[in-house]
């Protein structure tokens, strides 16, 4: 008796499916032409997973997988659902703890009240996914979303309109993730997704436009209010830059001008530089001891530094408190 033909599906990782061919060359699970809309497949998929079926590359568009319990309790690593298609699938209340779903599609899938705890979703399409009351802590998304990578590649190839559309999709996904994290009280994730959301919005602005320049400055200054360390770096940069300016243009100390002078000895120039740094620090922090005073163009530099310093210190407090109390 001739053996029944098996499914022809081979995953990008070289794994082969051993299920029976339905006549189309593929098994029920890997046939993308078989309409699974509304089919209740939760228990069937659970049994398929437990008997060791290949879970990579599943074709489950619009399938009803409500309440699916796909947790691999017997192994340290969860099930591998990479390259699978869950477009508009009903995964409401599904338990997917620790599963790998890389290079898959969850586009417009209903994941309300589901658990994606510790899931790996690198390079997965999350556009339009529903995440109300979804557990997303410790979820791995990689450095960039799928659409974000595609947008950067499109921009590199000068496909401006395509890049803008992909950046817009990335912004929408990060917004959904931010709201999902807020709902779960995952405030560290909220900060990360907020920053990425605003970066995707920034990428849509025309280069060198007013909005683009303002957005770049705010990012550099404080990371859109999410990075207090940026304020510190900006402050140190300002102090160092102004110190060298004072060293070049001169400041007055005990009725003597201290500045770079090639005719002076090395020790005198080093002393002038150190005093310039000291003056820059007390000016930036608006202490103003009065022992050193600016002269000439250094007065303008000191005024700018004092104003910037008072603003930066206040900004650091706001951003830091926001970060710590979130």
N, C-alpha and C positions, 0 to 999 in steps of 0.2 A: 504494500500500500504506500503510495507516494506521500511524502511529508507535505504538510500544508505550508505554503510560502509564508515567510515572516516579514514583518514591517521593515521597510527600507530606510527608516530614519536613522541617521548617524549624526550625533551632536557635533558641534565645532571642536569639541575636545576628543572626538574619535570614539565616543561611547555608542554602541549599537543597541537598538531595541529588539527584543526577542518575542514580542507579541505577534499574534496571528494577523496576517494581511487581510483587510476587509474587502479587498478587490480593487482598491484604488492605489495599491502599493504601500499603504500605510495602515497602521492599526487605528482603533477608535481614538486613542489618546493623542496621536500625532497627525491625524488627518485634518488639515486645515480647511477642507472643503465640506466636511460633515458639520451641518448646522446643529450646534449644541445649545441654542438659545432657550433659556428657561428650563433646561433639563436639570433635575435634582441629582447631582453627582457627588455630593459630599461623602456619603458612606462608601460608594463605589470607589472613589479616589483614595479613601483611607485604606480600603482593603488592597487596592493596587499597590500602594506605597509599602504596606506591611509585608507583602510577598516579594518585595525587591524589584518592582517594575521600574523602568527608566523614567525618571521624573523630569529630566531635562527636555526642553522643547515641547512641552505640552501645549496643545491647541484647545483652549477653553474659553473662547470668546463668548460673552453673554451667558455663560453657564451659571446655574444656580448652585453656589457652593456655600450657602449660608450655614454658619455653625460648624464649618469644616474644622476638624481636629487633626492637624498634621504636625504633631510634635513627636520627634524621635526620642523617646525616653530611654531607649536601650543603648544609645551611642552618645558620645560627647559632642559630636557634630550633628546638626540637624539635617533635614533632607535638602537635596540639591535640586532646586526648581529653575536653574539658570536657563535662559533662552526661551522660557515659556511665555505664552500669550494669554493674558487675563483681561483683555480689552472688554470693558463694561461688564465684567463678571461680578456676580453678587457674592462678596466675601464678608458680608456683615457678620460680626461675631466670630470670625475665623481665628483659630489659634495656630500661629505660624512661628512660634518661638524658635529662635536660633537657626532658622532656615536660610539657605543661600538662594537668592533670586537675582543674580547678576545677569546683565544683558537681557532682561526680560521686559515685558510690557504690562504695566498696571494702569494704563491710560483709562481714565474715567471709571475705574473699578470702585465698587462700593466697599470700603474697608471700615465703615462705622462700627465702633465698639469691638474691633478686632485687635489682635496682639501681634505687633511687629517687633517685639522686644528682642534685641540682639540679632535682628535679621541683617543680612548683607544685601543691599540694594544698589550696588555699584553699577553704573551705566544702565540703569533701569528707567524706563519712561514712566514718570509719575504725573504727567499732565492731567489735570482735572480729577485727580483721585480724591475721594471723600474720606476725611480723617477725623470726623467728629467722635470724640471720646475714644480715639484709637491710641493704644499704648505704643509709643515710638521711642522710648528711652533706649539708649545704647545702640541705636540703629546706625548702621554703617552706610554712608552714601558716597564715600570717596572724596577726593579733593574737588571734583567738579561734577555737576549734573550732566546727563547725556546731552540735553539741549545746549548746555553751556559749552561743552566741548565742540559740538557742531557749529555753534555760533562763532567761536573763535577761529575755527577752520574756514568758515565762510568769509569772515572778515579778512583773514589772511589771503584768501583768493579774490578779494575785492567784490564779493557778492553782497553789497550793502543792504539791500532790501531783505534778502534771506537772513542775513546776520541779525538785523533788527527784529525780525519776527521771532527768531530763536531766542534772542535775549529777552524779548517780551514773555515768551513761554517760560523761560527760566525764572523770571521775576514772579510770575504767577505761581509756579511750583514752590519757590521759597516762601511766598506769602502763605500758601496753604500749610506748609510745614511749620511756619512760625505760629500760625493760629492753633495748629494741633499741639505744639509744644506749650503754648500759653494755657490751653485747656487742661493739659496734664501737669502744669506747674513746673515744667522743665525750663527754668529761667536761663540757665547757661546756654541751652540750645536756642532759646528765644533770641538771645543776643547774637549768636552766630548766624542764625537765619535772617535776622533783621539786617545785619551788615551785608550779607550776600544779596538779599533782596534789593537793597539800595545800590549795590555795586552793579547789579543787572540793569537797574534803571539808569544809572550813570552811563553804561555802555551804549544805551540807545540815543543819547544826546549827540548831536552833530559835533564833530571834533572842533575845538577852539571856539565853540559857541559860549555865550555868557553862562548858561546853565551848566555846561560841561566844566568850565573853569571854576565856577563856584563849588560844584560838587567835588572836584579834585582837591580844592583847598580844604574843604570841610573834612574830607577823608584823610588828607595829610595831617590836619590839625588834631583831630580826635576820633577818626574812624567812625564818623556819623554818630558820635556819642557812645560808641561801644568799646573804644580802646583808650583807656586813660594813659597807657604807656606811650601812645602817640603824642599826647600833650607833653609828657616828660622829654621825649626826643626832640620835639619842636622847641621846647624851652632851652634845652642844652645847646641846640644848634644856634638859637638866637643869641645866647650868652657868648658863645665862642666867636660867632661872626662879629658881634659888636665889639668884643674885646680886641680883635685884630684891627678893627676900624679905629678904635681909640689909640692903639699902638701906632698906627700909620699917621693919624691926623693930630694926635697929641692931646694930653690932659694936663691940668695944672695941679702941682703938688708943692706946697710951701713956696709959692711964687716962682717955681721952676717948671718948665715945660718938659714933660716926659713923653718921648715918642721915639720911633726908630730913627737912629742917627748912625750912619756908617762910619763916622769919624770917632764915635765913642767906643769904649772897650766892650768886649762881649758881656762882661758882668753887668755893665750899665744898661745895655740893651735888654738883657734877661730880666733885670729888676724892673725896667719900664714895662716889659710885657706882663710880668706877674702883677704889677700894680694895675695894669689895664684890665686884667681878668678880675681882679678884686673890685674895681670900679664898675665893671659890667654886671657883676653879681649883685652889688648893692643897688644898682640902678634898676635892674630887672625886677628885683623884689621890692622896690620902692622904699628901701630903708633910708637912703639919703643921709649918710653920716656927715657929709660936708667937708671931710678932710681932703678929698680930691674933687676938683670941679672941671667940667668940660670947657673947652675953648674952641672958637671958630666953628667949623662944620661938625665937630664932636657934639656941640649943643643940640643940633638937629637929631643926630643919631641917638643921643641920650633921651630926648623927648619921645622919639618913636619907641625906643626900648622900654621906657617906663610905662608908656600906655599899653604896649603889647604884653609886658610882664604882669600888670594888674589884671588884664583880661585873661591871660593864660592861667594864672593862679586860680582865679574864680572858676574858669572852665574846668580845670582839673578837679576841683572840689565837687562840682556838679556831676561830672562824668563818673568820678570814683564812687560817690555816694549812690548814684544810680546803679552802678555795677554791683556794689556790695549789698544793696537793700532789695535788689530784684528777687 
